[in-house]
């Protein structure tokens, strides 16, 4: 039990779980849901950035972020808006800083992917390229 309790408490486990759950959920979202999520993420970036951060600056910051950061920002928005992951027994994890460099690591991604395959029979894949939110 000690190993799993440590694993579930690690920030990289939470961030990796969010990344894989969002990646699985993205294809199921409608255009209206995508627009709502984009708006919420941009509001989040405006509110957490320097005072007076414009919508355009927030969009640039979002587009320049890594895919892992983008997916964790979307997980925050999905959780706030009440969206559920496509895997109904899973939940988005709470994270403190979606821009933290240690939020997602290869070891945690593999561990979470194995857990999702064992529990749900799915093998999530992470796209290589960041999301372009200007065309989203």
LOGUMAR-417786 format. One record per residue (C-alpha): chain; residue number from 1; x, y negated, z negated. Coordinates in Angstrom, 2 decimals. Each point is the difference from the previous one (the first is absolute). Example, Ala and Ser with C-alpha at 12.3 -4.5 7.8 and 13.67 -1.06 7.14 Angstrom:
# LOGUMAR-417786
+------+--------+---------+---------+---------+
| seza | drense |      xx |      yy |      zz |
+------+--------+---------+---------+---------+
|    A |      1 |   12.30 |    4.50 |   -7.80 |
|    A |      2 |    1.37 |   -3.44 |    0.66 |
+------+--------+---------+---------+---------+
This chain:
# LOGUMAR-417786
+------+--------+---------+---------+---------+
| seza | drense |      xx |      yy |      zz |
+------+--------+---------+---------+---------+
|    A |      1 |    0.00 |    0.00 |    0.00 |
|    A |      2 |    2.90 |   -2.39 |   -0.68 |
|    A |      3 |    1.15 |   -0.10 |    3.63 |
|    A |      4 |   -3.46 |   -0.87 |    1.33 |
|    A |      5 |   -0.69 |   -2.62 |   -2.65 |
|    A |      6 |    3.30 |   -1.70 |    0.91 |
|    A |      7 |   -0.82 |    0.27 |    3.71 |
|    A |      8 |   -3.46 |   -1.55 |   -0.38 |
|    A |      9 |    1.45 |   -2.87 |   -2.03 |
|    A |     10 |    2.66 |   -0.97 |    2.53 |
|    A |     11 |   -0.61 |   -3.17 |    2.05 |
|    A |     12 |    1.26 |    1.82 |    3.10 |
|    A |     13 |   -2.66 |    2.69 |   -0.51 |
|    A |     14 |   -2.75 |   -2.63 |   -0.15 |
|    A |     15 |    1.35 |   -1.88 |    3.01 |
|    A |     16 |    0.52 |    3.18 |    2.02 |
|    A |     17 |   -3.49 |    1.24 |   -0.85 |
|    A |     18 |   -1.50 |   -3.29 |    1.18 |
|    A |     19 |    2.02 |    0.04 |    3.22 |
|    A |     20 |   -1.12 |    3.50 |    0.95 |
|    A |     21 |   -3.63 |   -0.51 |   -1.01 |
|    A |     22 |   -0.26 |   -3.25 |    1.96 |
|    A |     23 |    1.69 |    1.59 |    3.02 |
|    A |     24 |   -2.63 |    2.76 |   -0.08 |
|    A |     25 |   -2.85 |   -2.48 |   -0.49 |
|    A |     26 |    0.93 |   -2.57 |    2.69 |
|    A |     27 |   -1.44 |    1.97 |    2.95 |
|    A |     28 |   -3.36 |    0.24 |   -1.80 |
|    A |     29 |   -0.42 |   -3.77 |   -0.47 |
|    A |     30 |   -2.43 |   -2.01 |    2.09 |
|    A |     31 |    0.99 |   -3.29 |    1.62 |
|    A |     32 |   -2.03 |   -1.87 |   -2.63 |
|    A |     33 |    1.80 |    1.81 |   -2.82 |
|    A |     34 |    3.38 |   -0.75 |    1.58 |
|    A |     35 |   -0.91 |   -3.69 |    0.26 |
|    A |     36 |   -1.13 |   -0.06 |   -3.64 |
|    A |     37 |    3.23 |    1.69 |   -1.14 |
|    A |     38 |    2.16 |   -2.36 |    2.04 |
|    A |     39 |   -1.79 |   -2.99 |   -1.51 |
|    A |     40 |    0.45 |    1.36 |   -3.54 |
|    A |     41 |    3.71 |    0.75 |    0.52 |
|    A |     42 |    0.60 |   -3.48 |    1.41 |
|    A |     43 |   -1.83 |   -1.54 |   -2.98 |
|    A |     44 |    2.18 |    2.08 |   -2.32 |
|    A |     45 |    3.16 |   -1.23 |    1.72 |
|    A |     46 |   -1.19 |   -3.61 |   -0.12 |
|    A |     47 |   -0.78 |    0.31 |   -3.72 |
|    A |     48 |    3.25 |    1.75 |   -0.93 |
|    A |     49 |    2.30 |   -2.03 |    2.23 |
|    A |     50 |    1.32 |   -3.49 |   -0.60 |
|    A |     51 |   -2.65 |   -2.60 |   -0.77 |
|    A |     52 |   -1.66 |   -1.18 |    3.18 |
|    A |     53 |    0.86 |    3.07 |    2.09 |
|    A |     54 |   -1.91 |   -0.39 |    3.26 |
|    A |     55 |   -1.95 |    2.76 |    1.71 |
|    A |     56 |    2.53 |   -0.06 |    2.85 |
|    A |     57 |    2.93 |    0.42 |   -2.41 |
|    A |     58 |   -1.78 |    2.88 |   -1.74 |
|    A |     59 |   -0.59 |    1.69 |    3.37 |
|    A |     60 |    3.67 |   -0.38 |    0.96 |
|    A |     61 |    1.05 |    1.45 |   -3.37 |
|    A |     62 |   -2.40 |    2.91 |    0.44 |
|    A |     63 |    1.19 |    0.77 |    3.53 |
|    A |     64 |    3.66 |   -0.15 |   -1.07 |
|    A |     65 |   -0.54 |    2.42 |   -2.90 |
|    A |     66 |    0.96 |    3.65 |    0.32 |
|    A |     67 |   -2.76 |    2.47 |    0.77 |
|    A |     68 |    0.32 |    1.40 |   -3.55 |
|    A |     69 |   -0.62 |   -3.47 |   -1.45 |
|    A |     70 |   -2.88 |   -0.61 |    2.41 |
|    A |     71 |   -1.64 |    3.29 |   -0.95 |
|    A |     72 |    0.36 |   -0.74 |   -3.72 |
|    A |     73 |   -1.53 |   -3.46 |    0.55 |
|    A |     74 |   -2.89 |    1.68 |    1.81 |
|    A |     75 |   -0.37 |    2.46 |   -2.91 |
|    A |     76 |   -0.31 |   -2.93 |   -2.41 |
|    A |     77 |   -2.66 |   -1.59 |    2.22 |
|    A |     78 |   -1.85 |    3.29 |    0.46 |
|    A |     79 |   -0.06 |    0.58 |   -3.74 |
|    A |     80 |   -1.23 |   -3.55 |   -0.68 |
|    A |     81 |   -2.72 |    0.28 |    2.66 |
|    A |     82 |   -1.14 |    3.41 |   -1.22 |
|    A |     83 |    1.16 |    1.99 |    3.03 |
|    A |     84 |    0.70 |    3.65 |   -0.69 |
|    A |     85 |    2.75 |    2.08 |    1.60 |
|    A |     86 |   -1.12 |    2.42 |    2.69 |
|    A |     87 |    0.95 |    2.81 |   -2.41 |
|    A |     88 |   -2.91 |   -0.39 |   -2.42 |
|    A |     89 |    1.70 |    1.47 |   -3.07 |
|    A |     90 |    3.01 |   -2.31 |    0.30 |
|    A |     91 |    0.31 |   -3.60 |   -1.17 |
|    A |     92 |    2.18 |   -2.97 |    0.78 |
|    A |     93 |    2.65 |   -0.59 |   -2.68 |
|    A |     94 |    0.64 |   -3.22 |   -1.85 |
|    A |     95 |    3.28 |   -1.67 |    0.92 |
|    A |     96 |    1.61 |   -3.12 |   -1.40 |
|    A |     97 |    1.94 |   -1.33 |    2.99 |
|    A |     98 |   -0.76 |    1.17 |    3.54 |
|    A |     99 |    3.29 |   -1.58 |    1.15 |
|    A |    100 |    2.18 |    1.95 |   -2.46 |
|    A |    101 |    2.79 |    1.88 |    1.78 |
|    A |    102 |   -0.32 |    3.06 |   -2.25 |
|    A |    103 |   -3.77 |    0.31 |    0.44 |
|    A |    104 |    0.33 |    2.69 |    2.66 |
|    A |    105 |    2.86 |    2.43 |    0.46 |
|    A |    106 |    0.55 |    3.06 |    2.14 |
|    A |    107 |   -0.02 |    2.45 |   -2.91 |
|    A |    108 |   -3.33 |   -1.27 |   -1.34 |
|    A |    109 |   -1.52 |   -0.08 |    3.50 |
|    A |    110 |    0.91 |    3.65 |    0.54 |
|    A |    111 |   -1.34 |    0.98 |   -3.44 |
|    A |    112 |   -3.31 |   -1.79 |    0.57 |
|    A |    113 |   -0.31 |    1.39 |    3.54 |
|    A |    114 |    0.50 |    3.54 |   -1.35 |
|    A |    115 |   -2.58 |   -0.62 |   -2.69 |
|    A |    116 |   -2.54 |   -1.28 |    2.55 |
|    A |    117 |    0.66 |    2.97 |    2.28 |
|    A |    118 |   -0.43 |    2.45 |   -2.88 |
|    A |    119 |   -3.12 |   -1.69 |   -1.41 |
|    A |    120 |   -1.73 |   -1.04 |    3.25 |
|    A |    121 |    1.67 |    1.82 |    2.86 |
|    A |    122 |    1.03 |   -3.24 |    1.72 |
|    A |    123 |    3.44 |   -1.12 |    1.08 |
|    A |    124 |    0.12 |   -3.79 |    0.04 |
|    A |    125 |    2.43 |   -1.67 |    2.38 |
|    A |    126 |    1.25 |   -3.53 |   -0.37 |
|    A |    127 |    0.22 |   -2.03 |    3.17 |
|    A |    128 |    3.46 |   -1.44 |    0.62 |
|    A |    129 |   -0.94 |   -3.52 |    1.05 |
|    A |    130 |   -1.48 |   -2.68 |   -2.26 |
|    A |    131 |   -3.59 |   -0.99 |    0.68 |
|    A |    132 |   -0.49 |   -3.11 |    2.14 |
|    A |    133 |   -2.79 |   -1.78 |   -1.85 |
|    A |    134 |   -0.42 |   -2.63 |    2.70 |
|    A |    135 |   -1.66 |    2.62 |    2.18 |
|    A |    136 |   -1.58 |    1.96 |   -2.85 |
+------+--------+---------+---------+---------+
